[in-house]
Amino acid sequence: MRANLVNQDALHQLASSLNIGSALRLGEGELKSGGALRPSILADALEALFGAIYLDAGFAAAQAVIDRLYAPMLEKLKPGEFQKDAKTRLQEWLQARKKPLPRYQLLETTGAAHEQRFEVLCDLEALSLQTIGHGSSRRIAEQVAADKALKELNA
């Protein structure tokens, strides 16, 4: 559950909802390349904000802010439902059947540095299954490919 809440995607979503990008002081290059909207920058900025609140006002204040911001996300979590990401679920499915782990291979990276797209192959050689995922980061592309593999395996 923690991994679903403390990752770049969740932090980016929270930072975007707070419009943190508009308050960032970025260099000219980052401004021109859309840095104020880049998920990694927004996620890092929100983590820095949490740290600044802690340093300025203490743990209780930081906890109160984090609790308030995460409350809507926590309400959406359903106990007993899969909270693990697709790569973890695929790995566990394979291990339970004593099958080799998947191999992920970066096939292609396209786009400018601030808006790259990644294409990743998920190869399950023992099952003669290959899936391809696309995403704005290699990690996201791997997750998409793993999710497609799980769907193909009806897992």
N, C-alpha and C positions, 0 to 999 in steps of 0.2 A: 504494500500500500504506500509506503514511504517513497518508493521509487517512482510511483505515479504522480506524486505531489511535488517532489523536489528534483525535477528534471528540467531541461531547457524548455521543453514545450509548455509545461505548466507555468514556469516562471515567466516565459514570454507572454503567455495569455494574460497573466495577472498584470504584468508591466504594461501591456497594451491597453488593458481596461483602465489603467490609471493614467494613460497618456504620458508615460515617463519619457518617451522619446523626445517630446517637445521641450523638456527641461534639460536635456543633455547638452554639454558643451563639447562639441566634436571639432576636430581639425577640418580644414577645408576639403581635403580629399574624402574623408568619411562623410561629410555632409553631401558632397556631390554624388557619392556612390550609394546613398540611401542608408547610411549607417544608423540613423536614428530609428529605422524600422527593422534592422537586422535582428533576428531572434537571439543570437548569441550576445549581442551588445545589450539588448533590453533585459535579458535574463541576468547578465552580470551586473547591470545597473541596479536591478531590484535587490539582488543579494547584497550589493554595496549599501543600499539604502537601509536594509535590515541591520547591517553591521553598524551603520552610523547611528541609527536609533538606539541600538544597544550601548554603544560607546557614550552617547550623549545623555540618554535618559535611563539606562539600566535594562536589566533582563526583563523585568515585569512589563515595561513599556514596549519593548520589542516583541515580547510574547503576545501582548494585547493586539498589536498591529497585525502580526502574522495570523493570529486566531481569527481576527475579523476578515482579513483578506481571503483566507483559505476556507472560511465557513461554507460558502456556496459549493465549492468543490467537494468538501467533506460530505455535504448533504446528498450529493449525487452518487457517492460510493455506496454500493450495495454489498453487505456482508455475504460471503459465500460465493459471490461471482468472481470470475477470473480477474485478478488484479495484476497478474504477471503479464509482461510484454510478450509479443509473439515469438521472439527469439528464445526466450526462456521456456515458454510452453512447448515449442518445437523441440528444443534440446531435451526436456524432460520426457516428452512423448517418445523420442528416439531411444533414450537411455532405458526407459521402461521395457522396450522391446529388444534391448541389447543390439541396437543398430549404431553404426558410426555417426559421429556428429556431422552436421552440415559444414560445408566449406563455402565461405562467402568470397566472391571475387568482384572487385571493382571493374566494370566493363568500360565505363565512359564517364567523363566529367565534362560538362558543357556550361557555357555561359560565363559572364564576367564574374570577377572575384566576389562581388557583393550579391550576386544572384545565381550562384552555381546550381546546377542540377546534376544529380548522381544517378547512375544506373548500375545496379548490383545484381549479380547472379547468386542464387542460393542453390547449391548442388548437393543433392542427396544421392550420391553415386550408388549406394547399396540398394536403393529403391528405384533407380532409374528415373529420378524426378529432378527437374530443374525448373526454377521459377525466377522471374526477374522483377525487381522492384525499382521504383523511381522515387526520388525525394530531394528535398532541399539540403540534406546532409547525407553523408554516407550512412550514418546510423539509422536515419529514417528510411532510407532505401533498403537497408538490410531488414528492418522491421517489416516493411511492406512485402518484401520477398518471402520472409518467414511466414507471414500471415497467409500469403497465397499458397505456400506449401502446406500449411495446416488445413486450409480449405480443400486442397486437392486430396489430402489424406483423410478427409472427413474427421479430423481430430479436434 
